[in-house]
Amino acid sequence: MTIFATITSVTLRALLGRRRTLLMLLLAAMPILLGLIVRANDDDLSLHILGQTIDGIVTRTVLPLVAIVFGTAALGSELEDGTGVHFLTKPIDRWLIVVAKTIVAGSLTAVLLVPSTVISGVLMGGLGRDAIGVTFAFALATLIGSFVYTAIFLVLSVFTTRGLLIGLGYAIIWEGIVAGLLPGSQVFSVREYLSGIVTTLAPDALPASSVGAAGFLYAAVVFVLALAIGSLRLARYEVRGAE
Amino acid sequence: MTVPTFAPLPSADAPAGQPTAPIVLDGVSRWYGPVVAVNDITFALAPGITGLLGPNGAGKTTILHLLSGLLRPSSGRVLIGGIPAWRNPSVYRFIGLVPEREAVHAFLTGREFVEMAARLQKLPNPKEAAAAAIRTVDLESAADRAVGGYSKGMRQRAKIAAALVHEPSILLLDEPFNGMDPRQRLHMMDLLRTMAAAGRTILFSSHILEEVERIADGVLVIVAGRLAAAGDFREIRRLMTDRPHTFVVRSSDDRRLAAAFMSEPAVFGTELRDGRLTVRVQEFAGFTRSVARVARDAGVSLFEVAPTDDSLESVFAYLVAGR
């Protein structure tokens, strides 16, 4: 087993704790539950309503929440409880730890939420070509968002023990309120990147995004930047709680 | 033990290739805002066992974290095998660290935990190396149980096995005997002695004098972030013993006994207050040898002789004041 595989397997087992897994499964089930309710009460939703609904439940709610939990737990929790020292005191480059843990946290988020997005999209929009296009656009946005959000929250947890709280503040206050009131700030909003990705692939799903197709580029830049900042920070990481 | 514990400090302009001490702290301080945790400490260690002795909160863990590259020195140099410990993951090839915190991934078995360390050390045969380390710390019977169900002593041994798995030349242990039962403690002391005899440099922290006394060749006494004393354990022990002590004495006639004590050279003061006799002596051993004779010669019956300041903290305070 390589060093990378060793870090990822231990991180995966650490993240799949019983209570956390149950809670994340419940969150991932919310879009499917909504889809079932819609399917039981109505015909297929129009593309616009379908887009707004998936955007509201997945992109704006469940995705940031799941990414915050996995992102901050993958590294920040280990640094906090002291188990991280067993990785830090080995002759391995710190960037490898950041990348391995981000990939695990991002993959877990995606594994939970991409199928949830697809199932809820099909339940609400049906199997028509356009509706499937919208569903696919959101599935891809969720996949990309899983990695970008977890990278941001994982790096945040290396800087502060309040990563969870600050992550929630970012998702709720910055993305939910500030980015809506100040269009200029949307270039710093992952949600806007994801909206840009969706509208590029399925123009009828959402109102036009201010970032458009550049959402792909912004998401990639933020992801790489987060990994770089996290690696630099971890290379200079100092243990907390010494005498 | 004849292994030297202390080594000369390398000079800043030492020529390349010159052998250096395995562990060097040179004028190292570490502060957190206005709080000074470690204050201008200098020492160099050669192979052997050195005890890092000091009361809780003295700065022992900070020193071990500085040595293991987990803290940046605010000033000074921390060298491991001649290279800086800070921001240098390559030093972990020859360092084994046993942190004080018990934190280990609870879902891993002891064997998985040690194997993880072996894999992260890029050992060619991690399973074999882990099995050998587990055997060394006598954890074989519990190796396939989850660490979450371990006792404190078992966790400690698992951490030591993980630190030993790559056979490091330098071993740093933070309060390693915490939680171990007497048999495990003796086993671990034997293990550390064997490793030191094989040429390894071992530095362990403790706040218990007897632990250090039993296995350390040399001792570094840390008090309030300062190096209060350093050297051969016997010399430090003598300093600790031959210092002013205070005893409380109860007898059949305290006043007569106080007068008799004042003729003794080891005694430099007595006080009778609130019905109890306090005796200040210059030298511990001299007084304890003479106290019964003095009482007998004065015709006084002794009921109790108790030292009042034998806590480790008072010993450390004396060492600091004496510098």
Interface residues (C-beta under 8 A of the other chain):
Chain A: M1 T2 I3 T6 I7 V10 R13 A14 G17 D81 G82 T83 V85 H86 F87 L88 T89 K90 P91 I92 D93 R94 A235 R236 Y237 E238 V239 G241 A242 E243
Chain B: A37 N56 G57 A58 G59 K60 T61 T62 H65 S68 G69 L70 L71 R72 R87 P89 S90 V91 Y92 R93 I95 L97 P99 R101 E102 A103 V104 H105 F107 L108 F113 M116 A117 R119 L120 Q121 K122 P126 A162
